[in-house]
Amino acid sequence: MTNVKESANFIWSIADLLRGDYKQSDYGKVILPLTVLRRLDCVLDSTKSDVIKKYEQVKSMNIQNLDPILNKVAGYNFHNRSKFDFDKLVADPNNIASNLRNYINGFSEDAREIIEQFEFDNQITKLDDANLLFMVLKRFQEVDLHPSRISSMEMGYMFEELIRKFAEISNETAGEHFTPREVIKLMVNLLFMDDRDILTQKGIVKTIFDCCAGTGGMLSVAEEYLNELNPDARLEVFGQEINPESYAICKSDMLIKGQNPSNIKRANSLKRKDSEKQKPDQFINHKFDYLITNPPFGVKWKKVEKEVKDEHNEMGHGGRYGAGLPSVSDGSLLFLMNLISKMKPKSEGGSRLAIVFNGSPLFSGSPSSKKNESSIRQWVIENDMLEAIVALPNQLFYNTGIATYIWILCNHKPKERQGKVQLINAVDFYKKMSKSLGDKRNELSDDHIKNITQIYGAFEEGDYCKIFDNEDFGYRKVTVERPTLKNGKPVLDRSGNPKPDSSLRDTENIPLKEDIQSYMEREVLPHVHDAWVDEKKTNVGYEINFTKYFYQYKPLRSLEEIRADILALEEDTEELIKEVVE
């Protein structure tokens, strides 16, 4: 990782040249696209002359599309046919702006589109007017980003480090762009573990999709994992990302690694219909073997409220959101339902899904006739899709210190897991970082990842693992009525039944596994003998109370212990006062 830190620090230092001419919050508009350009330049270096030679041979042959021919010579899914590279650009300082535009236009279509996402042409003009373009390009020419020196995985780390630094100085949310790699490794381990027998078959081809792809970290880690497990296997990666810079970085990484760049789309994953501003979900009718994502935590979905509600109302379970709609203040569960809609049916082998949530999706939403978070959980659990939830340590993420959880879903559970949900409490599996990164103060070691994976695979109850029936998370919210009294006697309605007093109305949450009448006789009627349940108002709800399941009682300290501590503190305080006075 030394190369990564050295190169990231060097690139970060180039931003000092922009001071005065650029606001700090705009440094990324220059540094990120030039980092991508330099990476592409280094990747193509060894075949550049061959590509130019081939281009001169075929450019007059009236061939409709030269890209496939030149890509083959380049050895990648892209090429550059311009006579310029970074070395030649800095060799001609007087014409650097026009030459740089010529160089960018020399890329094949997919690579050129990546640079366009950064809207970098505006920065070329601004840098040239400020007499900075040559100086900045010269510094980039000095950094070696060739894959033989910095792997794709390390390049991903570098981009994340740069984005984090730029976000930090401009008070933006870096965590929206990426997930810590050790968290991704754990997710990928859990995602692939039950399929190791399938994944080690010779020549196996599988697909994976991330609907909030960011810079592509999850897809890269998954691809690396499968390559280590079985070099003969191929994982075709698909991703969708709304942020233009993150999308461009993700797509450039896929280009270099030989993946199909058209599998990476810039679009809004939650929308169904087209609009002028944003493309909708580009994978509406696609199905994948694996699905993985870290959607933004607690993000409002007001901007797409109309489209989402229309799909829910018009299509029901024929669309993505038939199970219900979460509160507009937190769209996390919309991303889950979107991914579930892309799972292959069991008849085609089924799919597995891993997603990161904060605590809210575990319990938010109360049972009611209106479909909400509770009904989404009910739909997921009653359809036996929820396989496991892992509670992660706090302070693992760059932009939040709150509790986070990995949910694992599967629509073809192995026999022993059918009708069951495994909860793993891994909140104590962490080590402190030597230096904090934003809100990230803790990290998972390789041993932690291994231990959590083993606990998941063993599927046995223990200190860190509990196994429940699906029904254990369900309950009935019943409305308990009491009669309106007049002169100490119940007032009857026209049917001769007691008329309920709304001011005395109450509710009880009764576990699904428990008989309602038995519960009433034990918990309610001994205290209010005239109460009854209005069955017409009963609603079923589901919630996962992680804290309750892993709660460990700690006896209160004795009064003697507390008194001794207070006396000791008083003595220490007196000594300190004496020192100050003397």
C-alpha positions in Angstrom: 0.0 0.0 0.0 3.1 2.3 0.1 2.7 3.1 -3.6 -0.9 4.1 -3.0 -0.2 6.5 -0.1 2.8 8.0 -1.9 0.8 8.5 -5.1 -2.3 9.8 -3.4 -0.3 12.3 -1.3 1.6 13.4 -4.5 -1.7 13.9 -6.4 -3.2 15.7 -3.4 -0.2 18.0 -3.3 -0.9 19.1 -6.9 -4.1 20.8 -5.5 -1.8 23.4 -3.9 -1.2 24.8 -7.4 -4.9 25.7 -7.6 -5.0 27.7 -4.4 -6.2 31.3 -5.1 -7.6 30.5 -8.5 -10.0 27.8 -7.3 -12.2 27.5 -4.2 -11.1 24.5 -2.1 -14.5 22.9 -2.7 -13.7 22.9 -6.5 -10.3 21.3 -6.4 -11.8 17.9 -7.2 -13.2 19.2 -10.6 -9.5 19.3 -11.7 -7.8 16.7 -9.8 -10.2 13.8 -10.2 -10.6 13.9 -14.0 -6.8 14.3 -14.5 -6.2 11.4 -12.2 -8.5 9.3 -14.4 -6.8 10.6 -17.6 -3.3 9.9 -16.2 -4.4 6.3 -15.3 -5.8 5.7 -18.8 -2.7 7.2 -20.3 -0.4 4.9 -18.3 -2.5 1.8 -19.0 -2.3 2.4 -22.8 1.4 3.4 -22.8 2.8 0.1 -24.1 0.5 -0.2 -27.1 0.0 3.5 -28.0 2.4 3.5 -30.9 0.8 0.3 -32.4 -2.6 1.8 -32.1 -1.5 5.0 -34.0 0.1 2.9 -36.6 -3.0 0.8 -37.1 -5.2 3.9 -37.2 -3.1 5.3 -40.0 -3.6 2.1 -42.0 -7.4 1.8 -41.6 -8.7 5.4 -41.3 -9.1 5.8 -45.1 -10.8 2.3 -45.5 -14.4 3.7 -45.0 -15.0 1.4 -42.0 -18.1 2.5 -40.1 -16.7 1.9 -36.6 -13.0 1.7 -36.0 -13.2 1.3 -32.2 -13.3 -2.6 -32.1 -10.3 -2.8 -34.4 -8.2 -0.3 -32.4 -9.3 -1.7 -29.0 -8.0 -5.1 -30.0 -4.6 -3.6 -30.8 -4.7 -1.6 -27.5 -5.5 -4.8 -25.6 -8.3 -3.2 -23.7 -12.0 -2.2 -24.3 -10.8 1.3 -25.2 -7.9 3.1 -26.9 -6.5 6.5 -27.8 -5.7 7.4 -31.4 -4.4 10.9 -30.8 -0.7 11.4 -31.4 -0.5 12.9 -27.9 0.1 11.4 -24.5 1.1 13.1 -21.3 4.8 13.2 -22.3 4.1 14.8 -25.6 1.6 17.3 -24.0 4.2 18.7 -21.6 6.7 18.9 -24.4 4.7 21.6 -26.1 3.7 24.1 -23.4 2.6 26.8 -25.9 -0.2 24.8 -27.4 -1.2 22.7 -24.3 -4.9 23.5 -24.2 -5.6 22.7 -27.9 -3.3 19.6 -27.7 -5.1 18.3 -24.5 -8.5 18.7 -26.2 -7.1 16.8 -29.2 -5.8 14.1 -26.9 -9.2 13.7 -25.1 -11.0 13.6 -28.4 -8.7 10.8 -29.5 -10.2 8.3 -27.0 -12.7 5.8 -28.1 -16.3 6.5 -27.3 -16.7 4.9 -23.9 -13.5 6.4 -22.5 -14.4 9.9 -23.9 -17.8 9.7 -22.3 -16.1 9.2 -18.9 -14.2 12.4 -19.2 -17.3 14.2 -20.4 -19.0 13.3 -17.1 -16.5 15.5 -15.3 -17.4 18.5 -17.6 -13.6 18.9 -17.8 -13.6 21.1 -20.9 -14.7 24.0 -18.7 -11.7 23.4 -16.5 -9.2 23.3 -19.4 -10.3 26.9 -20.3 -10.1 28.1 -16.7 -6.7 26.5 -16.1 -5.3 27.8 -19.3 -6.5 31.4 -18.6 -4.9 31.2 -15.2 -1.6 29.9 -16.7 -1.9 26.8 -14.6 -2.7 24.1 -17.2 1.0 23.3 -18.1 2.1 23.3 -14.4 -0.7 20.9 -13.4 -0.3 18.6 -16.3 3.5 18.5 -15.7 2.9 17.3 -12.1 0.5 14.6 -13.3 3.0 13.5 -15.9 5.5 12.8 -13.0 3.2 10.3 -11.3 3.3 6.7 -12.5 -0.2 5.1 -12.3 0.6 2.0 -14.5 -1.3 -1.2 -13.4 2.1 -2.9 -12.9 2.8 -0.4 -10.1 -0.7 0.3 -8.8 -3.4 -2.4 -9.1 -7.0 -1.8 -9.8 -7.8 -2.5 -6.1 -5.1 0.0 -5.0 -6.4 2.6 -7.6 -9.8 2.2 -6.0 -8.3 3.0 -2.6 -6.6 6.0 -4.1 -9.7 7.5 -5.6 -11.5 7.0 -2.3 -8.8 8.7 -0.4 -8.8 11.7 -2.8 -12.6 11.9 -2.7 -12.6 11.8 1.1 -10.0 14.6 1.3 -11.9 16.8 -1.2 -15.2 16.1 0.6 -13.5 16.9 4.0 -12.3 20.4 2.9 -15.6 21.3 1.3 -17.8 19.9 4.1 -19.5 17.4 1.8 -20.4 13.8 2.6 -17.6 11.5 1.4 -19.3 8.4 2.7 -22.0 8.7 0.0 -19.3 7.7 -2.5 -17.8 4.6 -1.0 -17.9 1.9 1.7 -14.8 0.9 3.7 -13.1 -2.0 1.9 -13.1 -4.3 5.0 -16.9 -4.0 5.2 -17.2 -4.9 1.6 -14.9 -7.9 2.1 -17.2 -9.1 4.8 -20.3 -8.6 2.7 -18.8 -10.4 -0.2 -17.7 -13.3 2.0 -21.2 -13.7 3.3 -22.7 -13.3 -0.2 -20.6 -16.0 -1.8 -20.1 -18.4 1.1 -23.0 -20.8 0.5 -22.2 -20.9 -3.2 -18.5 -21.9 -3.0 -19.3 -25.3 -4.6 -21.0 -23.6 -7.6 -18.3 -20.9 -7.9 -15.4 -23.3 -8.1 -16.8 -25.0 -11.2 -14.6 -24.6 -14.3 -15.7 -21.8 -16.6 -18.6 -20.7 -14.4 -20.0 -17.2 -15.3 -22.0 -15.3 -12.8 -23.5 -11.7 -12.7 -23.5 -9.2 -9.9 -25.3 -5.8 -9.7 -24.9 -2.7 -7.5 -27.7 -0.1 -7.8 -25.6 2.5 -5.8 -22.3 1.7 -7.3 -20.3 4.7 -6.2 -16.7 4.4 -7.5 -17.2 0.6 -8.0 -15.6 -0.6 -4.8 -18.1 -3.4 -4.1 -18.0 -4.7 -7.7 -14.2 -4.7 -7.6 -13.9 -6.6 -4.3 -16.5 -9.1 -5.5 -14.6 -9.7 -8.7 -11.3 -10.0 -6.9 -12.8 -12.5 -4.5 -14.1 -14.8 -7.2 -10.8 -14.5 -9.1 -8.9 -15.7 -6.1 -11.4 -18.5 -5.4 -11.5 -19.7 -9.0 -9.3 -18.1 -11.8 -11.4 -19.9 -14.4 -14.6 -18.3 -13.2 -15.9 -15.0 -14.6 -18.0 -12.4 -12.8 -19.8 -10.0 -15.1 -20.3 -6.8 -13.1 -23.2 -4.3 -13.6 -23.6 -1.0 -11.8 -25.8 2.1 -11.6 -24.7 5.4 -10.1 -26.4 8.8 -10.0 -23.3 11.0 -9.1 -21.4 11.9 -12.4 -17.9 11.9 -10.9 -18.3 8.6 -9.1 -19.9 7.0 -12.2 -17.0 8.1 -14.3 -14.4 6.7 -11.9 -16.4 3.4 -11.7 -16.7 3.1 -15.4 -13.0 3.9 -16.0 -12.0 1.1 -13.6 -14.3 -1.4 -15.4 -12.8 -0.4 -18.8 -9.3 -1.0 -17.6 -10.2 -4.4 -16.1 -11.7 -5.7 -19.3 -15.3 -5.5 -18.1 -18.0 -4.3 -20.5 -18.2 -0.6 -19.8 -21.8 -0.4 -21.1 -22.8 -2.4 -18.0 -22.2 0.7 -15.9 -25.0 3.2 -16.2 -25.6 6.7 -14.9 -29.2 6.8 -13.7 -31.5 7.1 -10.8 -32.1 3.6 -9.4 -35.5 4.4 -7.8 -37.2 6.0 -10.9 -39.2 4.0 -13.4 -40.1 6.7 -16.1 -37.8 8.9 -18.1 -37.4 12.6 -17.3 -35.4 15.5 -18.8 -33.0 15.7 -15.8 -32.2 12.1 -15.0 -32.4 8.7 -16.6 -34.5 6.2 -14.7 -33.5 2.7 -13.6 -31.7 1.2 -16.6 -32.0 -2.4 -15.3 -35.8 -2.6 -14.7 -36.3 -6.0 -16.3 -32.8 -7.5 -15.6 -32.1 -10.3 -13.2 -28.8 -11.1 -11.5 -27.1 -13.9 -9.6 -25.8 -11.6 -6.9 -26.9 -8.1 -5.7 -24.9 -5.9 -3.4 -25.1 -2.3 -2.3 -24.7 0.4 0.4 -27.5 2.8 -0.2 -27.3 6.3 1.4 -28.4 6.2 5.0 -31.6 8.2 5.9 -31.8 10.1 2.6 -35.1 11.7 1.8 -36.8 10.5 -1.5 -39.0 13.6 -1.9 -37.5 14.3 -5.4 -38.8 10.9 -6.7 -41.9 10.7 -4.5 -44.4 11.1 -7.4 -42.8 8.4 -9.6 -42.3 6.0 -6.7 -45.9 6.4 -5.4 -47.3 6.1 -9.0 -45.4 2.8 -9.4 -46.7 1.6 -6.1 -50.3 2.5 -6.8 -50.5 1.6 -10.4 -48.4 -1.7 -10.5 -48.6 -3.1 -6.9 -46.5 -6.3 -6.7 -46.2 -6.1 -10.5 -43.7 -3.2 -9.9 -40.9 -2.9 -7.4 -42.7 -1.3 -4.5 -45.8 -3.4 -4.0 -44.8 -4.4 -0.4 -45.2 -0.8 0.9 -43.6 2.6 1.0 -41.2 3.8 3.8 -41.4 7.3 5.2 -40.3 10.0 2.8 -37.5 10.9 5.3 -35.7 7.6 4.7 -35.6 5.7 1.4 -33.3 2.9 2.5 -36.0 0.2 2.0 -36.8 1.4 -1.5 -33.3 0.3 -2.6 -33.9 -3.1 -1.0 -37.2 -3.6 -2.9 -35.5 -2.4 -6.1 -32.8 -5.1 -5.7 -35.3 -7.8 -4.7 -37.1 -7.1 -8.0 -33.9 -8.1 -9.8 -33.4 -11.4 -8.1 -33.6 -14.5 -10.4 -36.6 -16.7 -9.6 -35.9 -19.9 -7.7 -36.6 -21.9 -10.9 -33.6 -20.3 -12.5 -31.3 -20.9 -9.6 -32.3 -17.9 -7.5 -30.2 -15.0 -6.2 -28.4 -13.8 -3.1 -28.3 -10.2 -1.9 -26.2 -8.2 0.6 -27.1 -4.6 1.7 -25.9 -2.2 4.4 -28.5 -0.4 6.5 -28.5 1.8 9.6 -30.8 0.7 12.5 -34.0 2.3 11.2 -35.1 -0.4 8.7 -35.1 -2.9 11.6 -38.0 -1.3 13.5 -39.4 1.9 11.9 -43.0 2.0 10.9 -46.0 0.9 13.0 -48.5 -1.8 11.8 -51.5 -0.2 10.1 -53.8 -0.7 7.2 -51.4 1.6 5.2 -48.4 -0.3 3.8 -45.2 1.0 5.4 -41.8 -0.2 6.7 -43.5 -2.8 8.9 -45.3 -4.3 5.9 -42.1 -4.4 3.9 -40.4 -6.4 6.6 -43.4 -8.6 6.8 -43.3 -9.3 3.0 -39.6 -10.0 3.1 -39.7 -12.3 6.1 -43.0 -14.2 5.2 -41.6 -14.9 1.8 -38.6 -16.4 3.6 -36.0 -14.2 2.0 -34.3 -12.8 5.1 -31.4 -15.1 5.8 -29.1 -13.2 8.3 -28.4 -9.8 9.8 -25.0 -8.9 11.1 -24.7 -6.0 13.6 -21.4 -4.2 12.9 -19.3 -2.1 15.3 -19.9 1.6 15.5 -17.6 4.2 13.8 -16.7 2.0 10.8 -17.9 4.4 8.2 -16.4 7.7 7.1 -19.5 9.9 7.4 -21.3 8.4 10.4 -20.6 6.8 13.7 -24.0 5.2 14.1 -24.9 1.5 14.3 -24.9 -0.3 11.0 -26.1 -3.7 9.9 -25.5 -6.1 6.9 -28.7 -7.8 5.7 -28.3 -11.0 3.7 -31.3 -12.1 1.6 -31.7 -15.3 -0.4 -34.7 -16.7 -2.3 -33.3 -20.2 -2.4 -32.2 -20.9 1.2 -30.6 -24.2 2.0 -32.9 -26.6 3.8 -31.5 -26.0 7.3 -32.0 -22.2 6.9 -35.6 -22.4 5.6 -38.0 -20.6 7.8 -35.1 -19.3 9.9 -33.3 -16.0 10.4 -29.8 -15.8 11.8 -28.7 -12.7 13.9 -25.0 -12.1 14.5 -23.9 -9.6 17.0 -20.4 -8.5 15.8 -20.4 -5.1 17.6 -17.3 -6.0 19.5 -15.3 -7.3 16.5 -13.1 -4.3 15.7 -9.8 -2.7 16.4 -9.0 1.0 16.9 -7.4 2.8 13.9 -4.1 4.6 14.6 -5.6 7.7 12.8 -9.2 8.5 12.4 -10.7 9.2 8.9 -13.6 11.5 9.4 -16.0 9.6 11.6 -14.2 6.3 10.9 -12.3 5.4 14.1 -12.6 1.6 14.0 -11.9 -1.1 11.4 -12.4 -4.8 10.9 -9.2 -6.9 10.8 -8.8 -9.9 8.5 -9.3 -12.1 11.6 -12.5 -10.3 12.5 -13.9 -10.9 9.0 -12.8 -14.5 9.2 -14.5 -15.0 12.6 -17.8 -13.4 11.6 -17.8 -15.4 8.4 -17.2 -18.6 10.4 -20.0 -17.8 12.8 -22.4 -17.2 9.9 -21.3 -20.5 8.2 -21.6 -22.6 11.3 -25.2 -21.6 11.8 -25.1 -22.5 15.5 -26.4 -20.5 18.4 -23.7 -19.0 20.7 -22.6 -15.8 22.4 -22.6 -13.9 19.2 -25.3 -15.8 17.2 -29.0 -16.3 17.7 -31.3 -18.2 15.4 -35.0 -17.5 15.2 -38.1 -18.7 13.4 -39.5 -16.2 10.9 -42.6 -15.9 13.0 -40.6 -14.8 16.0 -40.4 -11.3 14.5 -44.1 -10.9 13.9 -46.8 -9.6 16.2 -50.4 -8.5 16.2 -51.1 -4.9 17.2 -54.5 -5.3 18.8 -56.9 -2.5 19.9 -58.2 -3.0 23.4 -61.5 -1.3 24.1 -63.3 -0.5 27.4 -66.9 0.4 27.7 -68.4 3.8 28.1 -69.9 4.0 31.6 -73.0 5.9 32.8 -73.9 5.7 36.4 -71.4 2.8 36.8 -73.1 0.8 34.0 -71.9 0.2 30.4 -73.7 2.2 27.6 -75.0 -0.2 24.9 -75.1 0.5 21.2 -78.1 -0.4 18.9 -76.8 -4.0 18.6 -76.8 -4.4 22.3 -73.0 -4.4 22.6 -71.0 -2.1 25.0 -70.1 1.2 23.4 -66.3 1.7 23.5 -64.9 4.8 25.3 -62.3 6.2 23.0 -60.5 7.9 25.9 -59.8 4.5 27.5 -58.7 2.9 24.2 -55.3 1.2 24.2 -53.2 -1.1 22.1 -51.2 -4.2 22.8 -48.5 -5.9 20.7 -49.0 -9.7 21.0 -46.4 -12.1 19.4 -47.7 -14.1 16.5 -46.9 -17.3 18.2 -49.2 -16.4 21.2 -52.9 -16.9 21.3 -54.6 -13.4 21.7 -57.2 -14.6 24.2 -54.6 -16.3 26.4 -52.5 -13.1 26.4 -55.5 -11.0 27.3 -56.4 -13.3 30.2 -52.9 -13.2 31.5 -51.8 -9.6 30.9 -54.9 -7.4 30.6 -58.1 -8.8 32.1 -56.7 -9.1 35.7 -56.2 -5.3 35.6 -59.3 -4.2 33.6 -61.8 -7.0 33.7 -64.3 -5.3 31.3 -61.8 -4.9 28.4 -62.2 -6.6 25.0 -60.3 -6.8 21.6 -61.8 -5.1 18.6 -60.7 -7.7 16.0 -61.6 -5.4 13.0 -58.7 -3.1 14.0 -56.0 -5.8 14.4 -52.9 -5.3 12.2 -49.9 -7.6 11.8 -46.5 -6.0 12.2 -42.8 -7.2 12.0 -39.8 -5.7 13.7 -36.3 -7.0 14.6 -35.3 -5.8 18.1 -31.6 -6.6 17.9 -30.8 -5.0 21.3 -33.4 -7.1 23.1 -32.1 -10.4 21.7 -28.5 -9.8 22.7 -29.2 -7.9 25.9 -27.0 -9.0 28.8 -28.1 -8.1 32.3 -25.5 -6.3 34.3 -26.3 -6.2 38.1 -26.3 -2.7 39.6 -23.3 -1.8 41.7 -23.8 -2.0 45.5 -24.3 1.2 47.6 -21.0 0.4 49.4 -19.1 0.4 46.1 -20.6 3.7 45.0 -20.0 5.3 48.4 -16.3 4.1 48.3 -15.8 5.7 44.8 -17.4 9.0 45.9 -15.1 9.1 49.0 -12.1 8.4 46.9 -13.0 11.2 44.5 -13.5 13.6 47.4 -10.0 12.8 48.7 -8.4 13.3 45.3 -10.2 16.6 45.0 -9.0 17.8 48.4 -5.4 16.9 47.5 -5.7 18.9 44.2 -7.1 21.9 46.1 -4.3 21.8 48.6 -1.7 21.8 45.8 -3.4 24.8 44.1 -3.6 26.7 47.4 -0.1 26.0 48.5 
